[in-house]
Amino acid sequence: MRLRSLKHVPALAAHFAHQQRQADNQDPEIQRAWFNAMKDVFEEINEIFWCVPFTTPFQFLDVGCCPGGFSSYILSRYPLANGTGMSLPVEKGGHKLLLEEDFHTRFNLIWADITLFELGNRLVHNHGPNTFTATFPFAPDHGGFDLIILDGHPLRTQAIGDSEDVHILGDRLIISSLILGMFCIKNGGTIMMKLSMPDRKITAQIMYLFDMLSGDLRTWKPVNIHAIQSTFYVIARDFGGGMMAGRYWYVLTGLRDLWERLVVGEQNGRLRHDDLDFVVDRRGLKAYSGRLEELSRHLWDVEAQSLLQWHEARENGF
């Protein structure tokens, strides 16, 4: 049975919808389970890629951090680490911080909707529903972070209308996250970003971008939570040390222009199919297809095997 046919099954669609509701839910018991699961996810990734050094002072930024599982894992195992987190305020549909009190002295939490930071190349005047209430928290001469985790996802509790609102939030969030990551990463640092569907054009373009700007790009699908989902992580190490590092500021400027068009321009908040063609167009992606398959193969293998196991378990009554 092919992967796509496995995924288009009503029971599986219901399971995915349940997982989405779990991720959005503010129930304390569910959030505690999610918090612990995220610690397991980061442990799995860190054991493979060693994202965090043990013997040197270390600064990390965790975007979309709450309830705080990733930050908890890092702070509990690395006494020289200090972190900054960003998360949507609870009153706007976000989650509470469950980080252990012992770590609060090494962690600074910024409550903010990152899509409403001023991220464009020009000052954007407030108007309509897009009122910018969050001041960008880092100065241009900010020293940067050794590790940036971009793990935010659009919360359905944040959307005020139909499913189109969720897609608008998602498009703005992914571009805002890219700008934030590229602006705040220390030269030679590591960016870890959650993406979905490597065969989707925008995902492939982001993978290409990270591959060209970093010295080493890896992908990983944690078996905890993500096994049967289309989501996975890219881990870009030595960021700024890649073969196309000379295009860094050109790309960042292009992303900031795109942010302006999404938020206050003519695009009504949605990405268009050619919006990231300034990074790499279809011809460039065709030339990159071999490398993209190399980065994606094990993601598809894990997903397909996990989906088969899920169906077998259901057939056996589990």
C-alpha positions in Angstrom: 0.0 0.0 0.0 1.5 3.3 -1.0 2.1 6.1 1.5 -0.5 8.5 0.0 -3.2 5.8 0.0 -2.4 5.0 3.6 -2.9 8.6 4.7 -6.3 9.1 3.0 -8.2 6.9 5.4 -11.1 8.3 7.5 -9.9 6.8 10.8 -6.4 8.2 10.3 -7.8 11.6 9.4 -9.8 11.5 12.6 -6.6 10.6 14.5 -4.7 13.5 13.0 -7.6 15.9 13.9 -7.4 14.5 17.5 -3.7 15.2 17.6 -4.3 18.7 16.4 -6.8 19.3 19.1 -4.4 17.9 21.7 -1.7 20.3 20.5 -4.1 23.3 20.7 -5.8 22.2 24.0 -5.1 24.3 27.1 -6.3 21.5 29.5 -3.5 21.2 32.3 -3.3 17.4 32.1 -3.0 17.4 28.3 -0.4 20.2 28.4 1.7 18.3 31.0 1.7 15.2 28.7 2.7 17.4 25.8 5.4 19.0 27.8 7.0 15.6 28.7 6.6 14.4 25.1 8.5 17.4 23.8 11.4 16.7 26.2 11.5 13.2 24.7 11.6 14.7 21.1 14.5 17.0 21.9 16.4 14.2 23.6 16.0 12.0 20.5 17.3 14.8 18.3 20.1 15.8 20.6 21.4 12.3 21.0 21.8 12.0 17.2 23.1 15.5 16.3 24.5 16.8 19.6 22.9 20.3 19.2 24.0 21.5 22.7 27.6 21.7 23.9 28.2 20.6 27.5 31.3 22.4 28.5 30.9 26.0 27.2 28.4 28.8 28.0 25.5 28.6 25.6 22.6 30.8 24.6 19.5 29.5 22.9 16.2 30.9 21.6 13.1 28.7 21.7 10.4 30.1 19.4 6.9 28.7 20.1 8.3 27.4 23.4 5.3 26.8 25.7 4.6 24.6 27.5 8.4 24.4 27.5 9.5 20.9 27.0 12.5 21.7 24.7 13.8 24.4 27.0 13.3 22.2 30.1 15.4 19.4 28.5 18.3 21.8 27.6 18.3 23.6 31.0 18.1 20.4 33.0 21.1 18.8 31.3 23.4 21.7 30.5 24.1 23.9 33.5 26.0 26.5 31.4 23.0 27.0 29.1 20.8 30.1 29.3 17.6 30.5 27.3 15.1 32.9 25.9 11.6 31.7 24.9 8.9 33.2 22.8 5.3 32.1 23.0 1.8 33.3 22.2 0.1 34.8 25.2 -2.4 32.5 27.0 -5.2 35.0 26.6 -4.7 34.8 22.8 -5.0 31.0 22.8 -1.4 30.1 23.7 -0.2 27.6 26.3 1.0 28.2 29.9 4.7 27.8 30.7 5.3 24.6 32.7 9.1 25.0 33.0 10.4 23.9 36.4 10.9 26.9 38.8 14.6 25.8 39.3 15.3 26.9 35.8 13.6 30.3 35.7 16.8 32.2 36.7 18.3 30.9 33.4 15.3 31.5 31.2 13.6 34.7 30.0 10.2 34.3 28.5 8.8 36.8 26.0 5.0 36.6 25.6 4.4 37.7 22.0 2.8 36.9 18.7 5.9 36.9 16.5 3.9 37.5 13.3 3.1 41.0 14.7 6.7 42.0 15.2 7.9 44.8 12.8 9.9 42.4 10.5 9.8 44.4 7.2 12.5 46.5 5.6 10.3 49.6 6.0 8.3 50.8 8.9 4.7 49.5 8.4 1.9 51.7 9.8 -0.7 50.1 11.9 -4.0 49.6 10.2 -7.0 47.3 10.2 -6.7 44.0 12.1 -2.9 43.9 11.8 -2.1 46.2 14.7 1.5 45.8 15.7 1.7 45.5 19.5 5.0 43.7 19.9 8.2 45.6 19.8 11.0 43.6 18.2 13.0 42.5 21.3 16.5 42.3 19.9 18.8 45.2 18.8 20.6 45.1 15.5 23.9 44.6 17.4 22.5 41.7 19.4 25.2 39.1 19.8 23.1 36.2 18.5 22.1 32.8 19.8 24.1 29.6 19.5 20.9 27.6 18.9 17.6 28.7 17.7 14.6 26.4 17.8 11.7 27.3 15.4 8.9 25.1 16.5 5.8 27.3 16.4 2.6 26.2 14.7 -0.6 28.1 14.0 -3.1 27.4 16.8 -6.6 26.9 15.8 -7.6 28.6 19.0 -5.9 31.7 17.7 -7.8 31.8 14.4 -11.0 33.9 14.5 -12.7 32.6 11.4 -12.7 29.6 9.2 -9.8 27.2 8.2 -8.6 29.9 5.8 -7.5 32.0 8.9 -5.4 29.1 10.1 -3.6 28.9 6.7 -3.0 32.7 6.8 -1.6 32.4 10.3 0.6 29.5 9.2 2.0 31.3 6.1 2.8 34.4 8.2 4.3 32.3 11.0 6.7 30.4 8.7 8.0 33.6 7.1 8.2 35.4 10.4 10.1 32.4 11.9 12.6 32.4 9.1 13.3 36.1 9.5 13.6 35.8 13.2 16.0 32.8 12.9 18.2 34.4 10.3 18.4 37.7 12.2 19.1 36.2 15.6 21.4 33.3 14.9 25.1 33.7 15.8 27.5 33.0 12.9 28.3 29.3 13.0 25.3 28.5 15.2 22.5 25.9 14.7 18.9 26.4 13.6 16.5 23.6 14.2 13.1 24.2 12.4 10.0 22.1 12.2 8.7 21.7 8.6 6.1 19.5 6.9 5.9 17.6 3.6 9.4 17.8 2.0 7.8 17.3 -1.4 5.9 20.5 -1.1 7.5 23.4 -3.0 7.8 25.9 -0.2 9.3 23.2 2.1 11.8 22.2 -0.5 12.8 25.8 -1.0 13.4 26.3 2.7 15.4 23.1 2.8 17.5 24.3 -0.1 18.0 27.7 1.6 19.2 26.1 4.8 21.4 23.7 2.8 23.1 26.5 1.0 23.5 28.8 4.0 24.7 26.2 6.5 27.9 24.1 6.6 25.9 20.9 7.5 22.2 20.2 7.0 20.4 17.1 8.4 16.8 16.0 8.7 15.1 14.0 11.4 11.6 12.7 12.1 11.2 11.9 15.8 9.3 8.7 16.4 7.7 10.4 19.4 4.7 12.4 18.2 5.8 12.9 14.6 6.1 9.3 13.3 2.9 9.2 11.3 2.6 12.9 10.7 4.0 14.8 7.7 6.1 16.9 10.1 9.9 16.6 10.6 12.8 18.8 11.7 15.7 20.3 9.7 18.9 20.8 11.7 21.2 23.3 10.1 24.6 23.5 11.7 27.4 26.1 11.1 24.7 28.5 9.9 26.2 31.2 7.7 29.1 28.9 6.7 27.5 27.4 3.6 28.5 27.6 0.0 26.0 30.5 -0.7 26.7 32.5 2.5 27.4 35.5 0.3 23.6 35.7 -0.5 22.6 35.8 3.2 21.5 39.4 3.4 20.0 39.3 -0.1 17.8 36.4 1.1 16.9 38.1 4.4 16.0 41.3 2.6 13.7 39.3 0.3 12.0 37.6 3.2 11.4 40.9 4.9 9.8 42.3 1.7 7.7 39.2 1.5 6.6 39.7 5.1 5.4 43.2 4.2 3.3 41.8 1.3 1.8 39.1 3.5 0.9 41.4 6.4 -0.2 44.7 4.8 0.1 44.2 1.1 -2.0 42.8 -1.7 -1.7 39.1 -0.9 -4.4 38.9 1.9 -2.0 37.0 4.1 -1.4 34.0 1.9 1.8 32.8 0.3 1.7 32.4 -3.5 3.4 29.5 -5.3 6.3 31.7 -6.6 6.9 33.8 -3.4 10.1 32.1 -2.6 11.4 31.8 -6.1 14.0 34.5 -5.3 15.6 31.8 -3.1 15.4 29.0 -5.8 13.0 28.6 -8.7 11.6 25.4 -10.2 14.6 24.9 -12.5 16.9 25.2 -9.5 14.8 22.8 -7.5 14.9 20.3 -10.3 18.7 20.4 -10.2 18.5 20.0 -6.4 16.1 17.0 -6.6 18.8 14.4 -5.9 19.9 16.1 -2.7 16.3 16.7 -1.7 15.6 13.0 -2.1 18.7 12.2 0.0 17.4 14.4 2.8 13.9 13.2 2.6 14.2 9.4 2.0 14.4 8.4 5.7 11.5 10.7 6.5 9.3 8.9 4.1 10.6 5.5 5.2 9.8 6.2 8.9 6.4 7.7 8.0 5.4 4.7 5.8 6.6 2.1 8.3 4.8 3.9 11.1 1.6 4.2 9.1 1.7 0.5 8.3 2.1 -0.3 12.0 -0.7 2.0 12.9 -3.1 0.3 10.5 -2.0 -3.2 11.6 -2.6 -2.2 15.2 -6.1 -1.0 14.4 -6.9 -4.2 12.5 -5.8 -6.1 15.6 -8.1 -4.1 17.8 -5.5 -1.8 19.4 
